[in-house]
């Protein structure tokens, strides 16, 4: 019993945030009798609290609510995390039952908070149903195919580099290469770039848009086999040999899926809210927003008589809208060693940094 009383402050906080929801469920069911059957197919009872069953799905839902696992991720019933969350669910049920016994649910503040929790749960359930019906494999595949059609793909270049301190040293290395010296050997012996000298100067595959401008300008028209440079970079002067050039490969459906799901989910919720607001009678009972010092003012060209709220409300763009990303659904390239700016789309990883390439 003493072990059950050892509850940390960090554990009480998530319990306090959700105990009203449990009280709401108990209040709706009287004393909260256990369900006759599993609430979900294949569900398993993992505990009983005063005759009321606790199901594995209850524990998993609590873990998702706390951000401990993602929606749809598995939670092993034998894991320490499952046992930790199960203890919290049990404590939550005990606290909620005690709140009912003390008639806390009849207090005005508790009733308002219970009503707000009920509305939030109903809204979440409606959104989940709306999204589940629209965000499916077919919708994901259709949007992916559309983005492939619209994607602008660049050329990928595979190259090796040698970075020298001065242009004169670069010209000397170029003469050695022209005489037949091995690029990899000279890279290890002459290059001052610590990130590429020990792998023969290998930059891997990269696109010019993710490379520093000096590389883009120098390699724009380079062909396979060309030796370009020396041209100035951050640490000195670079010589680059172009070993291959190919068209950028598009990102796969599985790699693009998380981004597409986020976009489709946002799109469904936005459309649902727009329809509901269009049919509802919403009247604000507060005054107009007070102008803050230094805040941008409405332009003089704004239409006269336009609703102030509409003029002040800024549209919210969906997260990672695939149709609005330059170079939609880009390739998943091998990371070049050169330090480069952010890629064209969030789904694409930034190339690994390399000294010798300007920032």
C-alpha positions in Angstrom: 0.0 0.0 0.0 2.9 2.3 0.8 4.3 1.8 -2.6 1.0 2.9 -4.2 1.2 6.2 -2.3 4.6 7.1 -3.7 3.4 9.3 -6.6 5.7 11.9 -8.0 4.6 15.5 -8.9 5.4 14.8 -12.6 3.0 11.9 -12.5 0.2 13.8 -10.8 0.2 16.5 -13.5 -1.0 14.3 -16.4 -3.4 12.6 -14.0 -4.9 15.9 -13.0 -5.3 17.0 -16.6 -7.3 13.9 -17.5 -9.2 12.9 -14.3 -12.2 15.1 -15.2 -12.6 13.0 -18.4 -12.7 9.9 -16.3 -15.1 11.5 -13.9 -17.3 12.4 -16.9 -17.4 8.8 -18.0 -18.2 7.6 -14.5 -20.9 10.2 -14.1 -22.5 9.1 -17.4 -22.5 5.5 -16.2 -23.6 5.9 -12.6 -20.9 4.0 -10.7 -19.1 3.0 -13.8 -20.0 -0.7 -14.4 -17.5 -2.6 -16.5 -18.3 -3.2 -20.2 -19.7 -6.6 -21.0 -17.3 -7.1 -23.9 -14.1 -5.7 -25.2 -14.4 -2.1 -26.5 -12.3 -3.0 -29.6 -11.8 -6.2 -31.6 -9.0 -8.2 -30.1 -8.8 -6.0 -27.0 -7.5 -7.5 -23.7 -8.4 -6.7 -20.1 -5.2 -5.9 -18.3 -6.6 -4.9 -14.8 -9.7 -4.4 -12.7 -10.5 -1.4 -10.5 -13.3 -2.1 -8.1 -14.9 -4.4 -10.6 -14.4 -2.1 -13.6 -12.1 -3.5 -16.3 -9.1 -1.6 -17.7 -8.4 -2.6 -21.3 -5.2 -2.5 -23.2 -6.7 0.0 -25.6 -7.3 2.3 -22.6 -3.6 2.2 -21.7 -2.5 2.7 -25.3 -4.9 5.7 -25.8 -3.5 7.3 -22.6 0.1 6.8 -23.9 -0.9 8.5 -27.2 -2.6 11.4 -25.3 0.6 11.9 -23.3 2.8 11.9 -26.5 4.7 8.8 -25.3 3.8 6.9 -28.5 2.5 8.1 -31.9 -1.0 7.3 -33.2 -1.0 3.8 -34.6 2.3 2.8 -33.0 2.3 -0.5 -31.0 2.7 -0.7 -27.3 3.9 -4.0 -25.9 1.9 -5.0 -22.8 5.1 -6.5 -21.3 7.1 -3.3 -21.6 8.0 -1.0 -18.7 6.3 1.9 -20.5 3.0 -0.1 -20.7 3.2 -0.9 -17.0 3.9 2.8 -16.1 1.0 4.1 -18.1 -1.3 1.3 -16.7 -0.5 2.5 -13.2 -1.4 6.0 -14.2 -4.7 4.8 -15.7 -5.5 2.9 -12.5 -4.7 6.0 -10.4 -6.8 8.1 -12.7 -9.8 5.8 -12.2 -9.4 5.7 -8.4 -9.2 9.5 -8.2 -12.2 9.9 -10.5 -14.3 7.4 -8.4 -13.4 9.3 -5.2 -14.4 12.6 -6.9 -17.8 11.1 -7.7 -18.1 9.8 -4.1 -17.4 13.3 -2.8 -19.9 14.8 -5.3 -17.2 16.9 -6.9 -18.9 16.4 -10.3 -21.9 18.5 -9.0 -19.8 21.6 -8.3 -20.5 24.4 -10.8 -16.8 24.7 -11.9 -16.5 20.9 -12.3 -19.7 20.8 -14.4 -18.3 23.4 -16.7 -15.0 21.6 -17.1 -16.8 18.3 -17.6 -18.9 19.9 -20.3 -15.8 21.3 -22.0 -14.1 17.9 -21.8 -17.2 16.3 -23.4 -17.2 18.8 -26.2 -13.5 18.3 -26.8 -13.9 14.5 -26.9 -16.9 14.7 -29.3 -15.0 17.1 -31.6 -11.9 14.8 -31.6 -14.1 11.8 -32.4 -15.8 13.6 -35.3 -12.5 14.7 -36.7 -11.1 11.2 -36.4 -14.1 9.8 -38.3 -13.9 12.5 -41.0 -10.2 11.9 -41.5 -10.5 8.1 -41.4 -13.0 8.2 -44.2 -11.0 10.5 -46.5 -7.3 9.9 -45.7 -6.9 6.4 -47.2 -4.4 4.6 -49.4 -6.2 5.7 -52.5 -6.2 9.4 -51.6 -2.5 9.1 -50.6 -1.6 7.4 -53.9 -3.5 9.9 -56.0 -1.8 12.9 -54.4 1.6 11.2 -54.7 1.0 10.5 -58.4 -0.1 14.1 -59.0 3.0 15.5 -57.3 5.2 13.2 -59.3 3.6 14.7 -62.4 4.2 18.3 -61.2 7.7 17.7 -59.7 10.6 19.6 -61.3 13.6 17.3 -61.1 17.2 18.5 -61.5 20.3 16.7 -62.5 22.4 15.0 -59.8 26.2 15.2 -60.1 28.7 12.8 -58.6 32.1 14.3 -58.1 35.4 14.4 -56.2 37.2 17.5 -55.0 40.6 18.7 -53.9 40.8 22.0 -52.0 44.1 23.9 -51.9 45.0 27.1 -50.1 45.9 29.1 -53.2 45.0 29.2 -56.8 48.6 28.5 -57.7 48.6 25.3 -55.7 45.4 24.4 -57.4 46.9 24.9 -60.8 49.9 22.7 -59.8 47.5 19.9 -58.7 45.6 20.3 -62.0 48.9 19.8 -64.0 49.6 16.6 -61.9 46.2 15.3 -62.7 46.6 16.0 -66.4 49.9 14.1 -66.3 48.1 11.0 -65.0 48.3 11.3 -61.3 45.6 9.5 -59.3 42.9 11.9 -58.0 42.4 9.9 -54.8 46.1 9.9 -54.0 46.4 13.7 -54.6 43.3 14.3 -52.6 44.9 12.7 -49.5 48.2 14.3 -50.1 47.3 17.9 -51.2 43.7 18.6 -50.1 43.1 20.7 -47.0 39.4 19.7 -46.7 39.3 17.3 -43.7 35.9 15.9 -44.6 36.9 14.6 -48.1 40.6 14.2 -48.3 40.6 10.8 -46.5 38.0 9.3 -48.8 39.7 10.4 -52.0 37.8 13.7 -52.2 34.4 11.9 -52.8 31.4 14.3 -52.6 28.8 11.7 -53.5 25.8 12.6 -55.5 24.3 16.1 -55.1 22.2 18.6 -56.9 23.5 22.1 -57.6 20.6 23.8 -55.8 21.7 22.4 -52.5 25.4 23.3 -53.0 27.0 26.7 -52.3 26.8 29.2 -55.1 30.4 28.8 -56.1 29.9 25.1 -56.9 26.7 25.8 -58.7 28.3 28.4 -61.0 31.4 26.3 -61.7 29.6 23.0 -62.4 26.4 24.2 -64.1 27.5 23.1 -67.6 30.1 20.5 -66.6 30.0 17.1 -68.3 31.1 13.7 -67.1 34.9 13.5 -67.1 35.4 17.3 -66.9 37.9 18.6 -64.4 36.6 22.0 -63.2 38.7 24.6 -61.4 40.4 25.7 -59.4 37.6 28.0 -58.3 37.4 29.9 -55.1 35.6 28.4 -52.1 35.4 29.3 -48.4 38.7 27.5 -47.4 40.6 28.2 -50.5 40.3 26.9 -54.1 38.6 23.7 -55.3 39.2 21.4 -58.1 36.2 19.1 -58.9 36.2 16.1 -61.2 32.7 15.2 -62.5 32.3 11.4 -62.4 28.6 11.0 -63.2 25.5 13.0 -64.0 22.0 11.6 -63.8 18.4 12.8 -63.4 17.3 13.2 -59.8 15.3 10.3 -58.5 11.9 11.1 -57.0 11.1 10.3 -53.4 9.3 7.0 -52.9 5.6 6.8 -51.8 6.6 5.4 -48.4 9.0 8.3 -47.8 6.4 10.8 -48.9 3.5 9.2 -47.0 3.9 11.0 -43.6 4.0 14.4 -45.3 1.0 13.6 -47.6 -1.0 12.2 -44.6 -0.4 15.5 -42.7 -1.5 17.6 -45.6 -4.7 15.5 -46.3 -5.6 15.5 -42.6 -5.3 19.3 -42.4 -7.2 19.7 -45.6 -10.1 17.6 -44.3 -10.3 19.4 -41.0 -10.1 22.8 -42.7 -12.9 22.0 -45.1 -15.1 20.6 -42.3 -14.7 23.8 -40.2 -15.3 26.0 -43.2 -18.6 24.2 -43.9 -19.7 24.4 -40.3 -18.8 28.0 -39.9 -20.6 28.8 -43.2 -23.9 27.3 -41.8 -23.5 28.6 -38.2 -24.5 31.9 -36.7 -21.4 33.1 -34.9 -21.6 36.5 -33.2 -18.6 37.9 -31.3 -19.6 39.7 -28.1 -16.3 41.4 -27.6 -15.0 44.6 -29.1 -12.5 44.9 -32.0 -8.9 44.0 -31.5 -6.9 46.8 -30.0 -4.1 48.1 -32.2 -0.7 47.5 -30.7 2.1 50.1 -31.1 4.1 49.3 -34.2 1.6 46.8 -35.5 1.0 46.9 -39.3 -2.1 48.9 -40.3 -4.8 48.0 -42.8 -3.7 49.5 -46.2 -5.6 52.4 -47.6 -6.5 50.4 -50.7 -8.6 47.9 -48.6 -12.2 47.9 -49.7 -14.5 50.2 -47.7 -16.9 48.5 -45.3 -15.0 45.2 -45.4 -15.5 43.3 -42.1 -12.7 44.1 -39.7 -12.4 40.5 -38.5 -12.1 39.2 -42.0 -9.4 41.7 -42.8 -7.4 40.9 -39.7 -7.7 37.1 -39.9 -4.8 35.6 -41.8 -5.3 32.3 -43.7 -3.4 29.4 -42.2 -1.4 27.4 -44.7 -1.5 23.6 -44.4 1.6 22.0 -43.1 4.0 21.1 -45.9 1.5 21.6 -48.7 3.0 19.4 -51.4 1.5 21.5 -54.2 3.2 24.7 -52.8 6.7 23.3 -52.3 9.2 24.2 -55.0 10.5 21.0 -56.5 7.6 18.9 -55.1 8.5 15.4 -54.0 12.2 15.7 -54.7 14.8 13.0 -54.9 16.4 11.3 -51.9 20.1 11.9 -53.0 23.3 10.5 -51.5 24.5 13.1 -49.1 27.4 15.2 -50.6 30.2 16.1 -48.2 29.8 19.8 -48.9 28.0 22.0 -46.4 24.8 23.2 -48.2 21.7 25.2 -47.5 18.3 23.7 -46.6 16.9 21.4 -49.3 13.9 22.2 -51.5 11.3 20.2 -49.6 11.0 19.1 -45.9 11.0 15.4 -46.9 14.5 15.7 -48.3 17.5 15.4 -45.9 20.1 18.1 -45.9 23.5 17.0 -47.3 26.3 16.3 -44.8 28.7 19.3 -44.2 32.2 19.6 -45.5 34.9 22.0 -44.8 36.1 23.6 -48.0 32.6 24.5 -49.3 31.4 28.0 -48.6 28.5 28.4 -46.3 
